[in-house]
Amino acid sequence: MEEGLLLCTGEKGPWLKSLNMYNDFDLRLEYRLRPGGNSGVYLRVPPDGRHHGEGAGIEVQILDDGAERYKNLKPYQYCGSLYALVPAARRVGRPPPHWNSLEINCRGTRYHVWHNGVLIVAADEEVCPDLKARLTLGYLGLQNHSEEVAFRHLRIGPPLDLPVEPLPASP
């Protein structure tokens, strides 16, 4: 912690895990990356932080999409995507060193992600059948991708009951 910010220094290390497990919730936070930065928010992961594959949780990607090193990403790798599952419909990230906001609403197998106030993911098991194989109870976490990232204004509350409707893609 430094000046009210939760900082990942860029040194190699583990992820930061919540004390409690969560099932349905609405999580809000702000993050700031360095140029080319990479991190993530873990949702409903088991104690080991596994966020890929059957019986795992999910990662919401945090990334400096505009960085040259990420010019050949797969659609599900861009910022705000449910990593390796559901691509963000729009790319609305502010470039470093600006602050960005995320709101992540989880209710059962329904996921909604707002990035800087824009709904970019609305998915459930009908949109993405692989969501059925993911945990709906687990820990929340912040990924240490051995890169500098700052977090602030983290808060969690009850989930919203939202429908899953198709989103327009970015032009």
N, C-alpha and C positions, 0 to 999 in steps of 0.2 A: 504494500500500500504506500502510495506517495501522493500527498496533496489531494486526498479524497479519491484517487484513482486506483483501480486494481490494475497493476502492470505486469505484463509478461516481458521479461528483460531481454529475451532473445537467446538466453542460455538454454542448453538442452535440459529437459526436465519432464516431469509427468504432467497430467492434466489436473485441473482444480475441480474437485467433486463436491456436490452439495452434501450436506449432512443427512438430509432426508430423501426418501424416494418419492416420486410424484407419478400420478397417472394422468388426470385431466387438469389442464392449467392454461393460463395466459401469461407468458413471460415477455417482459419488455427490458430493453437495454440499449445502451449506446456504446459504440466502439470507434476507435481511431487506429488506423494502420500506418505504417511507414510505407514509402513507395515500394511496390512489389510484394506487399505483405500478404500473409496467409494465416488463417486461424479458423475456428469453428465453434459452434455451440452444440454440445451433446444433449440429446433428449432421450430420456428413459433408457439409459444404458445400464448394463449390469455392472457390478463392482469393479470389473477389470477395464471398463471404458469401451468395450467392443461396440463399434458402430457400423459395422459392415456385415451383411449376410443374415441368414436366418437365425432367429433367436437373439438378435442384437438390437441395440437402440438405433438412433438416427443422428446424423450430423447435419446441421444447417451450415452451409459453407459461408465463411467470411473471407473475402479475397479482394485485392486491388485488381479488378477485372481489366483495367486499361494498361496494366504493365506489359511491357514487351515480352517478358518471359512466359506470359500466359496467352500468347496469340493463337495457340492451337488447342484450346480447351475443347472438351466434349461439352455439349449443352448442359448436362447435369453438374458440371463443375463450377459454373459461374456463381457469383455471390448471391446468397439467399436460397439457392437450390437445396432440396433434400438430397444430399450428396449420393450419387450413384443410383438415384431413384427417380426424382421428379425435378426437371429443370425449371429454373425461374422463368416466368413468361416475359419479364421485362428486366432490363438492366438499368438501375436507377442509382447506383452507388456514386457518392461524391468522392473525388480523388483525394488521396492523402495530401496534406495532413488534416483534412476536414473530418468532423464527427459525422457518423452515420447512425441511424436508429434501426432497430429490428423489433418487431413484435411477432411472437410465435404463439399461435393458439393451437392446442392439442386437445382433442376430445375423441376418445376411442381411436379409430384409425383415420380420423379426419385431421388434416393439417392445413393451417393457413399461415402464411408468412407475409408480413408487410415490411418493406424496406423503404425507409425514408417516407413513410406514410402511404406508399403505393402497394396494393395487394399484388404479389408476384407469384405466389403459390397457393392453390386451392386444390387439394387432392384428398382422395380416400381410396379404399381398396377397389372401388370400381374403376377409378382412373388409373391406379397403379396396384395391381393385384399383389405385388411383392410386399405391400404394407401389411398384409394379413400375417406375414411371417415375422414381423418386428414386434418387439416388446411394447406393451402399453402401460407398464409400470417399471420405473427405474430411476436412476440418478440423473441429475442435470449436471452439466460440466462445461468448462471453458477449455478449449484445446490449446496446448502449448506446442506450436509447430516450430519451435526454436527460432521464432521471429518476434520482434517487438510489436506489441499491441497493447492498447490501453482500453479498459472498460470502465463505465460509470453508469449510475442510475439504474442498477439492476433491481427489478421488482417482479414479484410473482403474485398472481391472483387467480380467482376462479375463471374457468374457461367460458368462452362465448359459445352459444349454440348456433353455428353458422352452416348454411348449405354449401355444397360444393357445386359451383357453376363454372363453365369454361371461361378462361381469361383470354383477352386479346394478346397476341404475341407482340413483341417489340417490332417496330418497322425496320 
